[in-house]
Amino acid sequence: MKIVIPASAIFSVLGFCLVTFGLGIARAQTTNTCVSPLNSDFYSKFSVVEAADYVQTNAAGPVLNGTNAFEFAAAIKLSTNLTASTAVLTVPGQQPSLMKMFSSRQFIVEYATNAFTNLTSAFPDGDYQFTVSDNTVSVMLPAASVIPNAPGLSSYAADQSINAAEDFTLSWNPFNGGGVHDLITVSVTSDFGVGGFQSEPFGCPGALDGTASSVLIPANSLTSNSTYSTEISFVKILTLDTNFIPGDALLAGTEADTQTTISTGPGLGATSAPVLTNAAWLPGGIVRFDLTTTPGLTYTVQFNQDLNNSAGWTPLLTTDAVANLVPFTNIPPAGATAGYYRVLQQ
């Protein structure tokens, strides 16, 4: 399983569909060819998202993923002709505060807590103001915003023995209140970089709206005898405006994300792929996360500063799992502005 974690910001771990879409970050291998017009770098994107993070490990359905499963993120990605050294966010009813800088075009504010009421108290509904180079852009998070229900695989057991050589329909529970203007995304990522699937992004002809309950994974998209990390997101789109300010895309919404696994070939259901949980970016540049593991198997955590350098993966930890959770911390190399982690299961 590949886990991509920029060392300078933890937002990519959170898995927000609207945030990663707004920042233009690839989330998985893809079998589609459409590029959403909003995903172009001609727009500067400003997004505000409230989310809940879930995990599903059995047929009983999804459960909250860790202690602080309710999350908020406000993000900026400037168009290719713009850069900035600082960005400021003003939360409704609060004083302006600096955003974390990911690059000269990307900034973020993030927060995680153990209850939705804590989330809405810290980041209430209202007008969020982003200030960059003395220009202020507002994104409205409408009143009474509610996070969608948790996505969950409808046939978890069957999804652990998929015939990779045939078309397969992956199904999930309904998105309560989901409509044609909302979004569902499905990301299926190989543990070892072989095969995968990504549903169409927002704005493309094949994108899944909020009424969808399944998606077809074409034959041979996956490989036999493999386990795939899978994420399903229900996104309630509350604000989507590309007209109010020319060249700016304003995005606001709520979403629920469920991390789970699907497998090809018989007898793979008993061994789950490792799942990253409880990720955090600590003072001093320390990155920490927990791995959910299967006792008796061996896991290797690797780090690489450049994905184009296939020989650059450096082992940081190799351990034989004796429990269902392995904690991990790391200080990225001095001077590193980004990094990537992956976990190999043996």
N, C-alpha and C positions, 0 to 999 in steps of 0.2 A: 504494500500500500504506500503510495506517495502522499506525503503531507507537505504542502508548501507553506512555509511560515516566513514572511519577510521579518528579519531580525529587528528592523526599526519600527515595526507596528504590528499589532496583534489582530487587526481587523480582518485579515484574510482567514484567520482561524474561525472567526465567528460564523462565516458562511452566509452572511446576508445576501440574498439574491439581488435586491435593489442596490445595495452598496457595491457589491462586486460588479454588477452590471454597469452602474454609474461610473466606476473607476476603470472599467474596461479590462478586468482581470479574467484570464481564461480559467475556468473551473474544472475542466475535465477534457479528455479526448473527445472528439466530436465526429459524428458521421454526417452532419448537415453542412450545407455550404452557404446558407443565408447569413448575411451580416446585417443586424438591425441598424437602421439609419441613426438611431440614438447612440449606437455603440461607436460611431465614427468620432474622430478627434476634432471635428469641426465645431462640436458643441462643447461649452463648458458646463459641467454637470454638478448640480447641488442636490444632495439627497438627505432625507431625514427618515429614519426607520426605527420602529419598535418591533421586537421579535422575541420568540420563545424557541428554545433549542431542545429537541427531543432525541431519544435513541430507541430503536426497536431491536431486540435481540431474540424474540420468540413470538409465537402466534398470539400471545395475550395482548399485543399491541404496544404502541409507543409509551414511554414514560419520560419525565423531565430528565435532561442530560446533566447530571451533576447538581451541585448546590446552587450555583448562580446561573440559572438557565434563562433568566429574563434579561434581555439585552437591548441596548440603545446604541445607535451610531448615527452621526452626522458627518457627511463627507463631501469633499470638493475634488473634482478633477478638472483642471483648466484645459482649454483647447491648446493645440500644438503651438500656436503663435503667442501664447501667454505664459509667463512664469511669475512667481512671487517668492519672497523670503519669509513672509508670515501671513497667517490668516486668522481671523477672529470670529468666534461664534457667540451670539447673544441669545441665550435661552429665554423664553417668555418669563418675565418677572425677575430676571437675574441680571447680574453685571456681566459685561463682555469678558470673554476668556480666550486665551490663545489656543489654537488647535495644534495637535501633533503634526509635525511635518514629515511626510513620507518621501517626498521629492519636491522639486521646485514647482511641480504642477499638482501635487496631491497632498491633501490635508485631511485629518480626521479627529473627531471627538468620540469616545466610546465609554460605555458603562455597563456593568453587569451586576445583577442583584438576585435575591432569592424569592422575590414576590413582585407581581405586576403592580401592586399598589405602591411599592417603593419606586418602581420605574416611573410611574406617572407622577409621583410626587417630585422626583428629581428633574424629570423632563416632561412637563405638562403639555397638553394640547395648546396650540396657539401659533404665533408667528415667529419662526426661527430666522434670525438675521445673520447672514454670512458677509463679512467685510474683508475684501482683498484689494490692496492698493487704493484705499480710500473709496472704493466702490462697494455699495451694499446691495445684496440680493436677498429677498425674503422668500421663504418656503413655508407654506401653511400646513400644519398638522391639525386636521379638523377636530372639532370637539367630539367627545365620546368615542374616540378611536378604540377599536377592540382587536386583539390579536386573533387570527383564525384558529380553528381547532387543529389538533395535531394530525399531520398526514401519517398513514400507516399502511403497510402492505396488506392486501386483502387475503392473500394466500401465501403466508410466510413459508410454510413447509414446502409447498410446491416450488417456491422461488429458490429453494436450496438444491434443486436437482434439474436445472434447465437443460434442455437439449440444445447445445449451441449451434447445431447444424440446421435448425429449423427456426422460422419466425416465432417469436414469443411475445405474448401480450402481458405486460406488467400492469397490475391493477392496484388501486388504493381506495380507501374509504372516501366518501364524498366530502368536498369542501363546502361546509355549511355556510349558506349565504353567498357562495362564490358565483360570480356572474361573468358575462362575456367580456367585460372590461377589466377583469382580474387576470391573474397569471398563475400557472402551475409550471414548475420546472423539475426535470428529472436528470440527474447526473449519475452515471455509472462509470467508475474508474477502476482500472486494473491495478491489482496489487503490485505487479511487476512490469507495468508499462505495455502490456499486450492486450489489444482490443479495448473496447469501451463504447459508450453511447452518451449523447447529450441531446436533450430535446431542444427544439428551435427557440431562439431568444425572442423576447418581446418585439412585436412589430413585423416578424417574419410570417409568411403565409401558414406555416405549419406549427406556429406557437400554440401551446396548450392554454386555453382560457380556463376560468374558474369553474366551468361546468364539466370539465373532462374528468374521467375516472380511470383512464388507462392510456397506455401508449404502446405502440408496436416497436419492439426491438428486432430489427431485421436479422435473418439468418446469417451466421458467421460474423456478426459484430463482436461476439464474445468468443473466447476460446474454451475448449474442453478442459475439465478438471481444474477450474480456476475459481477463486472467490473474489468478488468485486465489492468495493465500497460504494454504497448507493445513498444518494441524498434526494429527498423529495421536499419541495417547498410549495406552500400555499401562500400567495402574495395578494393581499388586498390593496389595490392601487387607489390611493385617496387623492393624490395630486399628481398630475402629469401635464406640464405646460411647457411648450416650446415656442409659444407665440408672444407672451407678455414682454419678454426681453429678447430681442433678436440675438441669436447665437448662444443663448443659455437654455438648458433643459432643467426644469424644476421638478423634483421627484419626492413624493412622500408616501409612506405606506406602512402597513403592518404585515408581519409574516410569521409563519410557523415552519420550522425546518426539522426534518427527521433524518437522522443518520442510521443506516442499517446496512445489511449485506445481502447479496444474492450470489448463488453459486451455480456452476455448471458441472454436470457429471454426478454420478451416484455417490452417496456416503460422505459428502462434504459438509453437510449441515451441522455436524457435531463440533466442527472446528471453525470458529468465527475469526474473521480477519481482525487485526488490531484496529482499535478506534481511538482517536485522540479526544481526550476530554479535559475539562477544567484548565484550559490554556490560559496563560497569563504572561504579561510583560512586566517584569519587576524592575525596581530601581537598579541602576548600574548596568542596564542593558541586558539583564538576565532573562532568558526565555525559559519558561517551565510549562510542562504539560504532563498529563497522566496517560498511560497506554492501558487500554483494556486488553487482557491477554488470556490465553488458554494455558493452564498449568501443564508443564511437561514439554512445551515448545520453546525454541530458542528465538530470540528477537535481537536484531541489530539496528541501532539508530545511527544514521549517517547524515553528514552535513556537506553542502556544496554551495559555494558562492556564485557559481555560474552554471546554469542548466545547459549551456552550449558545450560545456566541458564534461563529456561523459566519463572521463578518467578522474574527475575532481572530487568524487565522493569519498569522504573521510570517515571511517568508523569512529563513533564517539562512545558507544556502549554496546556490549554484547552480553546478554544475560539469559539464563535459563529460568523461565517463569515458574514460580512456585505458588503464585496467587493469581487473582483475576485482575490485579492492577499493579502497574510498575510506574513509579514517579520518575520524572526526568527533568533535569535542569542543565542549562548550558549558557556560557558567556561567549557570544560570537567573537571571532578574531578582531583585534584592534583595527580600527579603520573600516570595518565592514559596514556598508550601508544597507545590505540586504543579504539574506541567506535562505537556503532551502533545506528542509529536513525530509528524510524518508525513513520508513521502518520496513525492514525485511523480516518476514516470518519464515522459520525453517522447521 
